[in-house]
Amino acid sequence: MTKLVADHLGSCGLQNQLTSPTLAIEVAASWGDVLEIVGPCQAPHCLQSGGQTVVYQGTSATVCPDKIESLAFEQIMDYVFIAVYWLFFVYLGVINWLFCRWERFGVVTEIIGKISGVATVVAATYGAVADWRENGRILQALGNLHSMVGLVPGMRDLAYTKWRLLFLAIGLAAPVFVFWTGKSNNADMRRSAFSQTLAWSTALLAVSTAWNGVAASQYGDDHRLQLAGMRLGYVIVSATLTLATAQYWRGGTMAALDKLAKLPVLAFFTTLFSTDEAESQMTDTDPSHML
């Protein structure tokens, strides 16, 4: 959704070298920033909807109704996305609580997992609440462009609070990728090098992203925040792949391929073109029948 809006609206006129209109409206600090974001610069669709003149600080400015509508629609859709990512972080918290354990340091890693699980859920919950309130402030700002009296609604502070907490949450969820080797901890199954490497890579990416994101949020660096936000998306994809393969690849790659081969859908395709004639030919070429 964010990429589609960015391609639709363009990045011309955005403050602080930002390229995403979505992030730009989140961190807008003044009515002037909002006007730059919704202005007609680099927006061919404004030729269809026409420009609208507003007055700000005694001077007239032109805004693009198409941009305003697109950004407002994205904020409405974001309410659904908030629920989705909150459930994802809750899931990370739960598996930290249940499965974060390393045989060599059993008790210690279990304690780390339970603390990380609770902290992940708490941070993600407060981040989602801040995100929900931020959407309301953005919709309020977009709806008040005709008047623009007083200060711009405080979505910037809420946005940075949201990002700080979400970066913290993904960092707190990292222990499960360091110590967890799959849901089924059977002693007779060896660790898969592929699954372990993927898990450790996810943990490293999560911790480094959390560090950069929290630092960007702390110093109010919009451009650095945009880069960290992109990395957060990569962490979520990497975490999803890790969780999807950790159980399946437990025991090695060859064992995983054997499991894949036994799936009903694959068995259907492997027998789709087999015939009784082919089976009889295999029987005829049996060396025991040639003697």
N, C-alpha and C positions, 0 to 999 in steps of 0.2 A: 504494500500500500504506500509506504513512504517513498519508494523509488518511483512508483507511478505518478505520485503527486509531484515529485521533483522533476520528472521528465515533462509533465504537463505544464507546470508553472515556470520552469527555468530557474536559474540561480542568479540572474542579474539583479543587482541592487541589494543583495543580502549583506547584513552587517558582519564585520569581523571575519572576512574571508570564508564564510560558510557557503556550502553548496546545497544544503538541504533546507527547503522552505519550512519543513515540519519542525526541525530543530530551531530554525531561526525564529519562528513565532513563539516557540516555547521559552526562549531566552531573551525575547524582546524586552528592553528595559525602559522604553519610552514610546509615546505615540508616534514619534518620528521613525523609530525602528519599524513599527507596525505599518506605517504608510509606505516605507520602502519595500516591505515584503509584498504588500498587496497592490503596489503600483503597476502601471502597464508595461514596465520595462521587460523586454524579452518574453512577451506573452501574446503570441499571435491569436489566441482564442479571444482576447479582449476585443478584437476587431468584430467578432460576432456578437458579443454581448454589449459592446459599447462601453465607454468610460463614464464614470460618475464623479462629479466634482464635490469635494468636501472642503471645509474651512478649518485650518489648524493654525493657531497662534496668529490670527489675523490675516493669513494668506491662504489662497486656494490651492488645493492639491487634487490630482486625479487618481482615483483608485479603480481597480479592475473588479467588477462584480463577479466575474468568473473565478478569479483567484479566491475571493472571499467565500464563495459557495463551496469551492473545492476544499479549502482548509477547514471550513465548518463541518463538511461531511466527513472528513478524515477524523476530526475530533469525536464525532458521534460513533464512528466505527471503532475508534480506539477504546471505547468502553468495553467492547467485546474482547479486544486484544488484551486489555488489562486482566480480565478474568482468566484468559488462557494462560498468560505467562505467570500469574499468581499461582495457578494450579501446578504449573511446571516446577516452580520453586518449592511449593509445598511437597511435591513428590521427591525433590532432591533432599529436603529436610527429613522426610520419612525414611528414605533408604540410608541416609547417614545414621539415623537413630537405630535402624534395624541391622544393617549389614556392614557398617564400618568396623572391620576387625582384621588384624594381621596376626597370624599364629605366633610370631616371634615376640610380639608385645601385646598380647591379648587384652589384658585389663586396661592398659593405658590407651590403646586405640579405641576400645569400646567407649571409654569416657570421652575421648576427643570426638567420637562420632555423635554421641548424644548431645554434647554441648553444641557442636556444629549444626546438628539438625534443628535444635530449638532456635539457635541464633539465626539460621537461614530463614526459617519461617517467619520469625518476628521482623527481621529486616525487610523481607519481601512484602510482608503485610503492610508495614508502614510506608514502604515505597509505593505500593499500589494505591493506598489511600491518598498519598500526595499526588500521584498521577491522576487520580479521579478528580481531585479538587483543581488541579492544574487545567484539565480539560474544560471545566466550568468557567475558569477565569479567561481562557482563550476564547471561548464562545461569547463570553460577555464583552471582551474587547472587540471582536469582530462585529458584534451586534451594535456597538456604540460608536462606530466610526463616523456617524452623522453628527455626533455631538462632541465627543472627545473632551469632556470637561474633567478637570482634576487629573490625578495621576493615572497612568495605565494600570489596569488590574495586575496584581502581583503574581503573574505566572512564572516569572524568572526564578524567584526564590523557591517556589514549589517545584519547578523543574529541576533545579540543582539539588534540592532535597531528595527528590525521586531518584535521580541518577546516582547520587552518593549512596543511597540505601541499596539500590539494585546492584551496583558494583560490589558493595560490601557483601551482599547476599551470595553472589556468585563466587566470591573469594572464600566465604565461610563454608560453602558446599564442596570445596576442593578435597577435603580429607577422604571422602568416599571413593574418589578416583585414585587416590594414593594407596589405600589399604584394602579396598574391596576387590575381590577377584571373581565375583559372580554371585547370583542369588543362591545357588545350590552348592554349599561348601562341602562336597563329598571328598573324603580323604583319598579315594582311589583315583581322583582326576587331577592331572597335572595342570599347571598354569600354562595358558597359551601365551606365547611370546607376542603374537599379534595383538591380542586383547590387552595384555599388560602394557605394551608400548602405547597403544591408543589411550588407555586410561591415564598413564603418566603424562602423556602429551597434553591431554585435556586439563589435568591438574595444573601443569605449568602454565598453560595458556590462561586458565581461569585466574590464577594468582597474579600473573603479570598484568592482565587486563584490569583486575580489581585495583591493583596499585596505581596504574596510570589513570583509571577512571576516578578514583577517590581524590588523587592529586589534582586532576583537572577540575573537579567539583569544588575542591577546597580553595583553589586560586581563581575560580571563575573564568577559566580559559575556554572560551567557546569553541575555538578551532580544535584544541586538544580533546575537548569533550566529544566532538563529532567523530574523531578518529577512534577514541575509546569506545564509543557507542557502536561503531562498525565492528570492532573486535569482539564486543559482547555478543553480537549476532553470530560470529564465528564460534565462540565458546558454546553457545546454545546448540549449534549444529554438531559440534564435536562431542558434546555431552550426550546428545541424543544418539549418535552413532555408537558411543561407548556403551551406553545402557542397552542398546539394541543388540550388540554383538557380544557383550561380556558373558552372558549365559550361553549363547550359542557356540562361541568359540572356546569355551572352557574345555580343556582336554586336548587342544591342538587343532591345527587347521585341517588335517586329514580327517579327524573325527567329525569336524564341522561339515566337511564336504560329504561325508557319509550320511550325516543327518539330512543334508539338503537333498541328496539322491533318493532318500526314502520318503520325501514329501509326496502326498497323493497327487498333487498337480504335476510334479515332475515325472512321477511314475506313469501318469496318463500319457505324457508326450513320448516317453521312451518306449511305450508299447503301442503307440498309435499306428505305426507303420509295420508292425510285426505281423506275419501271416503264418498260417499252419504250414504252407509250402516251405517258408524259410526255415521253420523248425524241423521239418522233415529232411531238408537238405543238410542241416547241421547233424542230424542223426545219421544220415548216410555217410557223411565224411568222418564219422567217429572211427578212430584207428582200430578199436576193438572189433568193428564190423568188417574191416578190410582184411583181417587175418583169416 
